[in-house]
Amino acid sequence: MPQHGVPARHTPDQSRRCGAAAGTNRHVTIHEGGNQMPQPRRHPDNAAKQRAYRARQDLARQEQQQAKGLPPLPALSTVPARARWQALLTHARLALETVQTEVQTYWDERSEAWQESGRGAAMAEELEQLVVVLDALADLAPAAEPARRP
């Protein structure tokens, strides 16, 4: 359609397409070098694709835990259950004893006025609850190992 007396340079098929060749679809991008073959498969099947995805997710989770300073999650243990449970109970007891020691030290370093305040009373109650939990853990005697079968 001529504007201001200038003849149209494009056919109707090419209008509003800068430099597009006649008969091409304007919604398809053709890269330099013409049509290319589809990308080769990275994984032979969906199961392999899922394994690779899960491995990437595990790696990302481990990196995130390391960034937060958390220890890695344990793999399935081959240690017998009772020994593993006793080790976990010992670890829990040590962690709670550490908390009790730190809270007690913090509470002892405060003034008497603070110790008698609402916050001090709440902390004293928490200390009493920690003592109860530690006593309950101490009462858990190691269970006798069952007789092994030959």
GIZI-V374229 format. One record per residue. N is the residue number from 0. SS is DSSP state (H for helix, E for strand, L for the rest). PHI is phi as a letter, one per 20 degrees, with the letter a starting at -180 (* if undefined). D_FIRST is the distance of its C-alpha to the first C-alpha in whole Angstrom. Layout:
n={N N}
ss={SS SS}
phi={PHI PHI}
d_first={D_FIRST D_FIRST}
This chain:
n={0 1 2 3 4 5 6 7 8 9 10 11 12 13 14 15 16 17 18 19 20 21 22 23 24 25 26 27 28 29 30 31 32 33 34 35 36 37 38 39 40 41 42 43 44 45 46 47 48 49 50 51 52 53 54 55 56 57 58 59 60 61 62 63 64 65 66 67 68 69 70 71 72 73 74 75 76 77 78 79 80 81 82 83 84 85 86 87 88 89 90 91 92 93 94 95 96 97 98 99 100 101 102 103 104 105 106 107 108 109 110 111 112 113 114 115 116 117 118 119 120 121 122 123 124 125 126 127 128 129 130 131 132 133 134 135 136 137 138 139 140 141 142 143 144 145 146 147 148 149}
ss={L L E L L E L L L L L H H H L L L L L L L L L L L L L L L L L L L L L L L L L L L L L L L H H H H H H H H H H H H H H H H H H H H H H H L L L L L L L L L L L L H H H H H H H H H H H H H H H H H H H H H H H H H H H H H L L H H H H H L H H H H H H H H H H H H H H H H H H H H H H L L L L L L L L L L L}
phi={* f d l n e f f e d f g f e f m c f m f f f n e e f e d e d f g n n f d f f f f f e c f b f f f f f f f f f f f f f f f f f f f f f f e n e f f f f f g e d f g g f f f f f f f f f f f f f f f f f f f f f f f f f f f f e f f f f f e f f f f f f f f f f f f f f f f f f f f f f f f f g f f f f f e e f}
d_first={0 4 6 10 10 9 7 5 9 9 9 9 12 12 10 12 15 16 17 18 19 17 19 21 22 20 23 26 27 28 31 31 34 32 33 36 39 40 43 46 49 51 53 55 55 54 58 57 54 56 59 57 55 59 60 57 58 62 61 59 61 64 62 62 65 66 64 66 69 70 72 71 71 74 74 76 79 82 84 86 85 89 89 85 86 89 87 84 87 88 85 84 88 87 84 85 88 86 84 88 89 86 86 90 89 87 89 92 90 89 92 94 92 89 91 92 88 86 84 87 89 86 86 89 89 86 89 91 89 88 92 92 89 91 94 92 91 94 96 94 96 95 95 97 96 96 98 96 97 98}
